[in-house]
Amino acid sequence: MVSLPELSSAEARRAALRAQGVLGAADRRGGVAAVLDRLGAIQLDTISVLARSHELVAYARLGPVGRDAVERAYWSGGRAFEYWAHAACVLPAEQWPLFAFRRRRFRARGQRWHQVPEGVGEKVLERLRGEGPLTSTELGGAKRGGPWWDWSEVKVAVEWLLDLGEVVCTTRRGWRRVYDLPERALPAHVLAAAEPQDVDCVRALAEISGRALGVATVGDLADFHRLTRAEVGAALADTSLVEVRVAGWRAPAWAHPTALASLATRGRHRTTLLSPFDSLVWDRGRTERMFGFEHRLEAYVPAHRRVHGYYAMPLLAGGRLVGRVDPGREGRTLVAKQLTVAPRALEAMATALREAGRWVGCDNVAVRDVAPPELAAPLRATLGA
């Protein structure tokens, strides 16, 4: 019987941090495009507090990179497209063929959330062919006037075409998706690639998630692209991932060879605030297992039931999650509305708040509620210094 490589919990954590680009400096030389390539998927979300989540992901790894540079890296030159991975994500254009399995499954299902109105899709395609890329507003309006899910017929049709891959989104305009034809928007070499069979798509995506996570359970790998554990488990033997044991983890784990090799090297840890949708922490169970840090997004929780605030951002410092802050802005002041911090991490919290404030154009940082309360005065003093 072959014994499996064994990793300590600290080694697993360090491998994950390096794989995610918050330990070491490899991606800082390549900019935002390199961050996207390394992570494989960057989740999008409509909430904007300091900035939108996809901007915060780049910021967490690169520091105060220009926000225009972030947008250009995602939304120009056919470098990336939007599709359903962990959720709605920005994905490198080269991954387009790998989601053929999901496009086929959507087609077989016949609809997603809404019943697709007959004939409207054909009209949408006709307009895109004749007029070029268009938003849903330009196509006739996204909503019918009710709640956010009360989509117009045009919106239902164009989103269904997006699911099927008959249209694609490779750019946004004023946070609105701009829909285009794949043959016009995606690189020719991507379109020329043969569409893999389902099993090959899953195998390739398991490889991507393994590289992005560094060390992961089958459940972690499946969650990354919303695959099933059975699908990922069946594909693992055909990937480069190596089965390992991690101290304290109940489930078997799989490590990417690059992550294992990286354990021999050291690097500088980022001190930064993380988006709740950052792939380092988007899987709440994995975050608790990896960091001993319980984190939940409370934006959709009634205000009176929130524990840590509307958009609590974890504080990463020294390779640990050592606090969280619910931020806001009042003019040119970054306001830490609700903040929790470990006593040893006061300087790290102050550093992260100052840097984030400067990045979004704030001159000052104000702190309101602090837990534990006895750290409020020392934190304000540290910020003042």
C-alpha atoms as one frame of an Amber mdcrd trajectory, in Angstrom:
protein
   0.000   0.000   0.000   1.423   3.376  -1.073   1.486   5.975   1.685   0.109
   9.385   0.777   2.100  12.603   1.143   1.170  14.317   4.394   0.788  18.068
   4.860   0.382  19.997   8.056  -2.528  22.415   8.230   0.008  25.275   7.970
   1.500  23.788   4.800  -1.940  23.374   3.244  -2.781  26.958   4.104   0.504
  28.247   2.686   0.010  26.273  -0.533  -3.486  27.722  -0.908  -2.302  31.280
  -0.279   0.412  30.986  -2.912  -1.958  29.361  -5.396  -4.363  32.252  -4.849
  -1.674  34.874  -5.441  -1.645  36.457  -1.974   1.708  34.944  -1.022   4.699
  35.737  -3.206   4.886  38.221  -6.042   4.586  36.253  -9.283   1.320  37.809
 -10.500   2.269  41.344  -9.554   4.604  41.442 -12.528   1.881  40.283 -14.907
  -0.827  42.623 -13.637  -4.550  41.985 -13.648  -4.477  39.655 -16.660  -2.072
  37.349 -14.824  -4.333  37.376 -11.757  -7.262  36.226 -13.893  -5.181  33.484
 -15.494  -3.965  32.250 -12.108  -7.366  32.253 -10.424  -9.206  30.821 -13.413
 -12.481  32.475 -12.378 -13.312  35.799 -10.724 -16.826  36.126  -9.374 -18.973
  39.121 -10.279 -21.532  40.721  -8.019 -23.763  43.786  -8.224 -22.919  45.030
  -4.710 -20.479  47.935  -4.686 -19.205  49.208  -1.340 -15.586  50.333  -1.687
 -15.621  48.907  -5.206 -17.195  45.971  -6.989 -15.984  42.509  -6.061 -14.042
  41.832  -9.261 -12.043  45.011  -8.627 -11.418  44.042  -5.011 -10.048  40.650
  -6.078  -7.380  42.295  -8.233  -6.653  44.881  -5.548  -6.157  42.182  -2.891
  -3.339  40.672  -4.945  -1.775  43.687  -6.645  -2.326  46.506  -4.168  -3.664
  49.876  -5.339  -3.725  49.097  -9.059  -5.642  51.625 -11.145  -9.304  50.710
 -11.309  -9.404  51.560 -15.032  -6.605  49.045 -15.551  -8.716  46.395 -13.839
 -11.652  47.061 -16.130  -9.492  47.089 -19.268  -7.931  43.768 -18.345 -11.328
  42.130 -18.035 -13.377  43.911 -20.664 -11.183  44.631 -23.678  -9.416  42.759
 -26.432 -11.480  39.582 -26.177  -9.320  38.418 -23.253 -12.226  37.236 -21.122
 -15.904  36.395 -21.152 -18.687  36.058 -18.603 -20.314  32.762 -17.840 -21.649
  30.532 -15.077 -18.769  28.966 -13.150 -18.818  29.301  -9.342 -21.519  31.894
 -10.041 -21.499  34.608 -12.697 -17.754  34.910 -13.283 -15.168  36.520 -15.505
 -13.240  33.707 -17.202 -10.183  33.677 -19.483 -11.288  33.453 -23.118  -9.365
  30.200 -23.543 -11.884  28.505 -21.255 -14.791  29.037 -23.664 -14.619  25.471
 -25.092 -14.534  23.977 -21.578 -18.035  25.207 -20.789 -19.537  23.401 -23.769
 -20.823  20.787 -21.301 -22.829  23.411 -19.426 -24.176  24.967 -22.613 -25.314
  21.524 -23.750 -27.011  20.891 -20.404 -28.853  24.185 -20.569 -30.064  23.338
 -24.074 -31.278  19.917 -22.943 -33.128  21.466 -19.992 -34.929  23.963 -22.224
 -34.936  26.912 -19.828 -33.242  28.228 -16.701 -35.351  30.545 -14.502 -37.888
  31.896 -16.955 -39.860  30.336 -19.777 -38.268  31.583 -22.992 -40.748  33.509
 -25.182 -41.171  32.027 -28.629 -39.526  33.910 -31.491 -37.902  36.655 -29.379
 -34.471  35.007 -29.436 -34.415  35.013 -33.210 -35.234  38.740 -33.237 -32.444
  39.426 -30.741 -29.936  37.562 -32.899 -31.116  39.412 -35.986 -30.556  42.771
 -34.281 -27.116  41.805 -33.019 -26.106  40.680 -36.514 -27.307  43.927 -38.032
 -26.474  46.502 -35.352 -23.486  45.067 -33.509 -23.061  44.604 -29.738 -26.019
  45.805 -27.629 -27.088  45.939 -23.986 -30.489  44.620 -22.892 -31.615  48.260
 -22.523 -30.659  48.939 -26.133 -32.426  45.746 -27.176 -35.675  47.011 -25.660
 -35.345  47.071 -21.873 -34.300  44.635 -19.167 -37.315  44.778 -16.852 -41.088
  45.039 -16.966 -41.290  47.303 -13.909 -41.583  44.782 -11.075 -38.887  43.248
  -8.845 -35.378  42.573 -10.184 -36.377  39.127 -11.474 -39.354  40.539 -13.403
 -37.450  40.476 -16.674 -38.758  41.683 -20.002 -39.181  39.175 -22.834 -36.032
  40.536 -24.476 -33.996  40.092 -21.286 -35.256  36.527 -20.827 -34.392  35.697
 -24.436 -30.934  37.246 -24.491 -29.929  35.661 -21.172 -31.076  32.301 -22.502
 -28.978  32.834 -25.607 -26.059  33.620 -23.278 -26.657  30.338 -21.433 -26.601
  28.464 -24.745 -23.506  30.249 -26.041 -25.325  31.753 -29.008 -24.403  35.181
 -27.642 -21.502  36.094 -25.390 -20.582  38.919 -23.039 -16.966  40.064 -23.250
 -17.469  43.630 -22.056 -19.733  45.744 -19.903 -20.997  49.275 -20.348 -22.087
  51.121 -17.208 -22.233  47.733 -15.448 -24.639  46.467 -18.109 -23.736  43.347
 -20.026 -22.995  44.032 -23.676 -24.206  41.077 -25.736 -22.448  40.089 -28.924
 -22.053  37.149 -31.284 -19.267  34.729 -30.292 -17.786  34.785 -33.792 -17.328
  38.547 -33.497 -16.267  38.836 -29.862 -14.055  35.841 -29.100 -10.553  35.178
 -30.490 -10.497  33.069 -33.639  -8.249  30.380 -32.120 -10.740  29.906 -29.264
 -13.653  29.456 -31.659 -11.612  27.088 -33.828 -10.995  24.708 -30.919 -13.113
  21.579 -30.964 -15.713  21.412 -28.206 -14.677  18.712 -25.709 -16.953  15.957
 -24.510 -18.535  16.461 -21.082 -16.028  14.229 -19.290 -13.114  16.127 -20.825
 -14.630  19.475 -19.841 -14.979  18.320 -16.237 -11.424  16.946 -16.171  -9.974
  20.219 -17.470 -12.034  22.305 -15.032 -10.963  20.094 -12.117  -7.368  20.761
 -13.139  -8.021  24.510 -13.230  -9.708  24.535  -9.836  -6.936  22.395  -8.353
  -4.292  24.818  -9.576  -6.268  27.809  -8.282  -6.929  26.293  -4.847  -3.546
  24.636  -4.329  -4.838  21.975  -1.930  -8.496  20.957  -1.876 -11.008  18.254
  -1.085 -13.226  16.820  -3.807 -16.007  19.033  -2.444 -13.806  22.121  -2.725
 -12.927  21.268  -6.315 -16.570  20.644  -7.207 -17.754  23.879  -5.601 -15.317
  25.959  -7.623 -17.270  25.436 -10.877 -20.510  24.105  -9.339 -19.852  20.568
 -10.536 -20.955  17.460  -8.686 -18.601  15.593  -6.388 -19.237  12.441  -8.402
 -18.166  14.162 -11.626 -14.984  15.547 -10.104 -14.167  12.316  -8.269 -14.407
  10.351 -11.509 -12.122  12.792 -13.308  -9.301  13.114 -10.764  -7.308  10.082
 -11.926  -6.844  11.792 -15.303  -5.537  15.073 -13.861  -2.109  16.022 -12.549
  -3.497  16.439  -9.007  -1.872  14.358  -6.290  -3.806  12.794  -3.434  -2.527
  13.955  -0.033  -3.475  13.873   3.623  -3.868  17.155   5.483  -3.663  17.144
   9.270  -7.045  17.974  10.775  -9.001  17.463   7.554 -11.520  14.659   7.673
 -11.841  14.239   3.905  -9.012  13.192   1.576  -7.375  16.076  -0.248  -5.770
  16.672  -3.624  -2.859  19.004  -4.301  -1.578  20.551  -7.491   2.091  19.687
  -8.179   2.948  23.394  -8.440   1.470  23.966  -4.988   3.506  21.123  -3.517
   6.691  22.440  -5.110   5.995  25.919  -3.756   6.194  24.699  -0.157   9.989
  24.840  -0.361   9.966  28.593  -1.001   8.990  31.549   1.129   7.426  34.836
   0.105   5.828  38.009   1.343   2.240  37.807   2.552  -0.282  40.416   1.481
  -2.005  42.446   4.188  -5.364  43.347   2.703  -9.137  43.375   2.981 -10.862
  40.663   0.957 -14.133  40.729  -0.930 -16.613  38.219   0.536 -16.775  36.828
  -3.017 -13.000  36.358  -3.322 -12.143  32.778  -4.297  -9.868  32.547  -1.256
 -12.959  32.723   0.993 -16.041  32.211  -1.203 -16.475  28.621   0.053 -17.478
  29.167   3.686 -16.816  25.582   4.805 -13.351  25.577   3.258 -12.593  28.964
   4.833 -13.441  27.630   8.278 -11.416  24.463   7.705  -8.413  26.279   6.254
  -8.296  29.344   8.504 -10.458  28.522  11.525 -12.471  31.600  10.536 -16.263
  31.558  10.342 -17.456  34.004   7.724 -20.902  34.654   6.282 -22.101  37.312
   3.866 -24.866  39.226   5.648 -25.907  41.592   2.849 -29.128  39.620   2.382
 -29.779  39.185   6.121 -32.252  41.626   7.757 -30.304  44.459   9.383 -31.397
  43.614  12.929 -30.031  40.064  12.567 -26.587  40.952  11.240 -23.618  40.117
  13.429 -20.723  41.664  11.507 -22.434  44.037   9.077 -23.787  44.352   5.559
 -20.554  43.661   3.625 -18.017  42.423   6.157 -14.628  42.061   4.475 -12.142
  39.632   6.083  -8.709  40.999   6.974  -5.841  38.870   5.661  -2.480  39.392
   7.355   0.483  37.095   7.791  -1.375  34.331   6.008  -4.213  34.346   8.531
  -7.696  35.831   8.670  -7.425  38.047  11.748 -10.413  40.385  11.606 -13.189
  41.822   9.481 -14.645  45.210   8.713 -17.930  46.429   7.249 -16.781  49.491
   5.286 -18.549  52.472   3.798 -17.727  55.926   2.467 -18.794  59.375   3.553
 -17.349  61.890   1.138 -13.587  61.404   1.230 -13.647  59.396   4.453 -13.542
  55.604   4.591 -15.808  54.592   7.457 -15.269  51.303   9.284 -18.882  50.991
  10.406 -18.384  47.724  12.255 -15.027  46.120  12.891 -13.684  43.037  14.640
  -9.963  42.521  15.082  -7.553  40.306  16.996  -5.360  42.255  19.454  -2.196
  41.233  17.611  -3.564  42.572  14.327  -4.182  46.257  15.140  -1.293  47.448
  12.986  -2.366  45.170  10.131  -5.949  46.455  10.306  -4.753  50.065  10.302
  -2.477  49.366   7.323  -5.279  47.669   5.376  -7.775  50.466   6.080  -5.343
  53.217   5.108  -4.342  51.480   1.871  -7.929  50.680   0.885  -8.961  54.255
   1.627  -6.233  55.718  -0.563  -7.123  53.306  -3.357 -10.733  54.526  -3.511
  -9.803  58.208  -3.126 -10.366  58.714   0.608  -8.124  61.002   2.662  -9.278
  59.841   6.105 -10.370  56.723   7.972 -13.050  56.821  10.672 -13.816  53.917
  13.001 -17.193  53.398  14.665 -18.069  50.112  16.411 -15.107  47.930  17.383
 -15.091  44.448  18.885 -13.704  43.887  21.407 -14.521  47.447  22.583 -11.268
  47.868  24.506  -9.359  47.823  21.204 -11.190  50.883  19.817  -8.869  53.466
  21.392  -5.617  51.631  20.492  -6.841  51.134  16.898  -7.720  54.823  16.524
  -4.340  55.742  17.950  -2.608  53.411  15.501  -4.558  54.912  12.609  -3.716
  58.423  13.815  -0.026  57.606  13.990
